[in-house]
Every structure is written in structure tokens, then in C-alpha cells.
Amino acid sequence: EQNGIEVLDSGYFGKILVAGDKALYCERDSMMRHEIAAHTAVCSHEEPGRVLVIDGGDGAIAAELLKHKDITVDFVERDGGIVAAAK
């Protein structure tokens, strides 16, 4: 645990990144949550070229966005502890 941030291994759901009382990332459902957010935004824009991700410290949204070959991702996370825990 680091500053109220924990990585739990739940077995069935895989690793879960928890900050405070909120589950921020879960290995089992990550693909469903982050694919929808990333690809819907990119595919609804005529010429997506550069995307700003704010508070996506687990990296899942950025990973989905980078599946689009012509996308540049700028990444800002306010809590470095989230990034450290996700690594």
C-alpha cells in the first residue's frame, strides 16, 4: 500500500488497483471499460490526431488509443502513486 493505493490480487478478477474506496482498474473487465471509452471517442472524430488523457494513470486508456496508428497520446496524471502502483 502506498498513500491509500493498493494492488489486490483477487483471483477471478485478477489484479485490482484500488485508491481510497474506489476500484480504478480490474484486469478482468479492463478491456470492456477502456475499449468503449477510447475507441468511441476516436472513431467519432473526423481527424483524431492527438488525444489528451487526464488521470488515466493505470495506462489502460492510453494503451487502447495507441492501437490507432495515427494517434499521438499526451498523458497527465495528478497522482504519481497511481502510475507507480500500476507499474
C-alpha positions, -999 to 999 in steps of 0.1 A, spaced: 0 0 0 12 35 -9 -7 66 1 -40 47 2 -33 30 -31 -33 -8 -32 -30 -35 -57 -51 -65 -47 -49 -100 -63 -85 -112 -63 -80 -145 -82 -111 -144 -105 -109 -107 -113 -71 -106 -114 -53 -76 -101 -74 -47 -89 -59 -12 -85 -77 5 -56 -73 41 -44 -92 51 -13 -125 32 -17 -126 31 -55 -115 3 -78 -97 21 -106 -86 -8 -127 -95 -45 -128 -77 -69 -151 -108 -89 -160 -130 -61 -171 -104 -35 -182 -108 -43 -219 -145 -37 -218 -144 -4 -199 -114 11 -217 -121 0 -252 -155 17 -251 -141 50 -238 -111 51 -261 -124 38 -294 -158 56 -292 -140 90 -288 -115 84 -316 -140 69 -341 -165 97 -336 -139 124 -345 -132 132 -382 -95 135 -379 -82 124 -345 -45 130 -343 -37 140 -308 -55 129 -277 -51 141 -241 -57 115 -214 -62 131 -179 -60 108 -148 -55 76 -167 -26 65 -145 -32 28 -150 -23 33 -187 -53 13 -200 -70 41 -220 -36 51 -235 -29 15 -245 -63 13 -263 -57 47 -280 -23 37 -292 -39 8 -312 -48 35 -337 -17 41 -358 -21 78 -364 -28 88 -328 -5 107 -305 -13 105 -268 -5 131 -243 -8 118 -207 -13 137 -175 -18 120 -141 -21 141 -109 -12 112 -86 22 97 -93 13 69 -68 -13 56 -93 14 53 -120 38 37 -96 12 11 -84 2 3 -120 38 -4 -130 
